[in-house]
Amino acid sequence: MDNNYEELLKVLKNHSKRNSNFVTRLKQLKPHKSSWKLWQYIPLLGVSSKTEFKHLQIEASQSDATETELQNQEETVAEIIKDIKQKLQIVENETEEVVKMLFQYAGATLEREEVKPTIVQVYERDGNTADFVTSFKESLQNKFIPIIVQEVSEIDINKPILILCQRRSRLLPDVDYSREHFIDFDGVRVAIVVIHCKEEHSLPTTSSQLAVSGEEQYKNVWFIDVAFTKELKFYECKMNTEAVMKLENFLTSDSPV
């Protein structure tokens, strides 16, 4: 599309220059009280001296054109001008359409750039959640690009981090285990994804965020509850609907919980 843009710009610039030249030459032809004076035509006729111009005057005076022929010539010019106006209108309309298409293309390109999937680091201490990550990503329709991080030392603190935590027994011991190798979360955008491997009827009714609200070390950490089973994968339920919304908020927000 860049080539199309450059070509259109070039065409319009050249057309503008030619039109400007035509206007300048026509102004030199402007008749005075319906009397056309040949001396005004020198630039248009392409003569370079008064001597050449005198020859043109002689040729004009020797012309045997009749009044009828002159009238026909005037009508022919009028018809050509009418045709030019129609063609210019078509060109203007087509140019307007092309310009609109270029703006639409630019807008669509910008929109695609704005919704480019966010890169998010995914850490799981034991590395047993590959199926979950795959299912989770597919469910989010590639709204983010997960990068699996196996060691804390590999983590880039400038990118958001998801720490996966499998809920096996009590919440706090499980969370503490999942993030044990992290010294602290200062200056890091981190969310702990608590994975509940249960069907919907067995899911907890209290969110993990609320359950850890009194814990100082987790005051600025996002908690996202998700439901997942090997059979149902990341299945459709109220918890997972809220998980998607909360994850999107986490990835687009720079503020703590």
JOFENFEN-V328291 format. One record per residue. PSI is psi in whole degrees, 0 to 359 (none if undefined). NEAR is the number of other C-alpha atoms within 8 Angstrom. D_LAST is the distance of its C-alpha to the last C-alpha in Angstrom with 1 decimal. Layout:
psi | near | d_last
PSI | NEAR | D_LAST
PSI | NEAR | D_LAST
//
This chain:
psi | near | d_last
336 | 4 | 43.0
319 | 5 | 43.3
321 | 6 | 47.0
318 | 7 | 47.4
312 | 9 | 45.6
320 | 8 | 48.0
315 | 8 | 51.0
316 | 8 | 50.4
318 | 8 | 49.8
315 | 8 | 53.1
314 | 8 | 55.0
322 | 8 | 53.9
315 | 8 | 54.7
319 | 8 | 58.1
320 | 8 | 58.8
318 | 8 | 57.9
316 | 8 | 60.3
320 | 8 | 63.1
319 | 8 | 62.6
321 | 8 | 62.8
318 | 8 | 66.1
316 | 8 | 67.5
317 | 8 | 66.8
316 | 8 | 68.4
321 | 10 | 71.5
325 | 8 | 71.8
327 | 7 | 71.7
341 | 9 | 74.7
356 | 10 | 76.4
121 | 7 | 76.0
155 | 8 | 79.4
110 | 7 | 81.2
48 | 4 | 82.8
11 | 5 | 82.9
113 | 6 | 85.0
121 | 8 | 83.5
121 | 8 | 84.6
334 | 7 | 84.7
342 | 6 | 84.2
349 | 8 | 80.6
359 | 10 | 80.0
309 | 11 | 80.5
322 | 9 | 76.8
320 | 7 | 76.4
349 | 6 | 79.7
21 | 6 | 78.9
150 | 9 | 82.1
358 | 7 | 82.1
162 | 6 | 85.2
331 | 7 | 87.5
314 | 6 | 90.2
321 | 9 | 88.2
324 | 12 | 87.3
321 | 8 | 90.9
321 | 8 | 91.6
321 | 8 | 88.9
318 | 9 | 90.6
316 | 8 | 93.9
321 | 8 | 92.4
320 | 7 | 90.9
334 | 6 | 94.2
356 | 6 | 96.0
138 | 6 | 93.6
25 | 4 | 95.4
132 | 6 | 92.3
169 | 6 | 93.3
322 | 6 | 91.5
318 | 6 | 90.5
321 | 8 | 88.9
321 | 9 | 87.0
319 | 8 | 85.8
321 | 8 | 84.7
320 | 8 | 82.9
320 | 8 | 81.0
323 | 8 | 80.0
316 | 8 | 78.9
319 | 8 | 76.6
319 | 8 | 75.2
319 | 8 | 74.5
318 | 8 | 72.8
319 | 8 | 70.6
317 | 8 | 69.6
320 | 8 | 68.7
317 | 8 | 66.7
317 | 8 | 64.7
317 | 8 | 63.9
321 | 8 | 62.8
324 | 8 | 60.7
320 | 8 | 58.9
315 | 8 | 58.2
318 | 8 | 56.9
318 | 8 | 54.7
317 | 8 | 53.2
322 | 8 | 52.6
319 | 8 | 51.1
320 | 8 | 48.7
318 | 8 | 47.7
318 | 8 | 47.1
319 | 8 | 45.1
317 | 8 | 42.9
322 | 8 | 42.5
319 | 9 | 41.5
319 | 8 | 38.8
319 | 8 | 37.5
316 | 8 | 37.5
318 | 8 | 35.7
318 | 8 | 33.0
321 | 8 | 32.7
317 | 8 | 32.4
320 | 8 | 29.7
319 | 8 | 27.7
323 | 8 | 28.1
324 | 7 | 26.9
329 | 6 | 23.8
19 | 6 | 22.8
130 | 7 | 23.8
138 | 8 | 21.8
137 | 8 | 19.0
125 | 10 | 19.9
134 | 12 | 17.5
136 | 13 | 18.6
120 | 12 | 18.9
131 | 13 | 19.8
122 | 13 | 21.5
317 | 8 | 23.4
353 | 4 | 26.5
36 | 7 | 26.6
20 | 5 | 27.4
29 | 7 | 25.1
318 | 7 | 26.9
320 | 8 | 27.8
313 | 10 | 24.2
316 | 9 | 23.1
312 | 8 | 26.1
319 | 10 | 25.5
315 | 9 | 21.8
315 | 13 | 22.7
322 | 8 | 25.7
331 | 8 | 23.7
6 | 9 | 21.4
46 | 6 | 24.6
34 | 9 | 23.9
345 | 9 | 20.8
156 | 10 | 19.8
109 | 10 | 22.1
135 | 10 | 21.4
116 | 8 | 23.0
126 | 7 | 23.7
124 | 11 | 23.4
337 | 9 | 25.6
142 | 7 | 25.3
326 | 9 | 22.6
342 | 4 | 24.9
352 | 7 | 24.8
137 | 8 | 21.1
112 | 5 | 20.5
351 | 9 | 17.5
354 | 6 | 17.6
150 | 9 | 16.7
150 | 12 | 13.7
134 | 13 | 14.3
121 | 12 | 14.3
117 | 13 | 15.6
133 | 13 | 17.6
116 | 12 | 18.2
123 | 9 | 21.1
109 | 11 | 21.1
321 | 6 | 24.6
254 | 6 | 24.8
146 | 7 | 22.4
305 | 9 | 18.6
314 | 7 | 18.1
321 | 8 | 21.2
317 | 13 | 20.4
314 | 11 | 17.0
322 | 8 | 18.6
318 | 7 | 21.4
330 | 11 | 19.4
18 | 9 | 17.8
326 | 7 | 20.9
357 | 5 | 22.0
130 | 7 | 18.9
308 | 5 | 19.6
178 | 5 | 16.1
19 | 9 | 12.9
127 | 4 | 13.5
12 | 5 | 13.3
135 | 9 | 12.4
104 | 12 | 10.1
142 | 11 | 10.1
136 | 12 | 9.5
118 | 13 | 11.8
110 | 12 | 13.9
115 | 14 | 15.8
117 | 12 | 19.1
108 | 11 | 21.2
68 | 9 | 24.8
160 | 9 | 26.0
166 | 9 | 27.4
320 | 7 | 25.7
344 | 4 | 27.7
3 | 6 | 26.6
148 | 9 | 22.8
151 | 5 | 20.8
343 | 4 | 19.9
130 | 6 | 16.9
153 | 8 | 13.6
328 | 11 | 12.7
316 | 9 | 9.2
323 | 7 | 11.3
333 | 8 | 14.0
13 | 9 | 12.3
336 | 9 | 10.6
2 | 6 | 13.6
117 | 7 | 13.5
319 | 6 | 13.0
348 | 6 | 12.9
17 | 8 | 9.8
331 | 9 | 7.7
21 | 7 | 5.7
133 | 12 | 6.4
142 | 11 | 5.7
128 | 10 | 8.7
117 | 13 | 11.1
132 | 13 | 14.3
153 | 12 | 17.5
132 | 16 | 21.1
136 | 14 | 23.8
159 | 10 | 27.5
326 | 6 | 30.3
314 | 4 | 32.2
346 | 7 | 29.7
213 | 10 | 27.3
89 | 13 | 24.0
168 | 8 | 25.5
120 | 6 | 24.9
172 | 8 | 23.2
318 | 6 | 20.6
315 | 9 | 18.1
330 | 13 | 18.6
316 | 9 | 18.5
327 | 8 | 15.0
318 | 11 | 14.2
315 | 9 | 15.6
316 | 8 | 13.7
323 | 9 | 10.3
316 | 9 | 11.7
320 | 8 | 13.0
320 | 8 | 9.8
316 | 10 | 8.3
337 | 8 | 11.8
0 | 6 | 12.2
140 | 6 | 9.2
358 | 6 | 9.5
159 | 4 | 6.6
178 | 6 | 3.8
none | 6 | 0.0
//
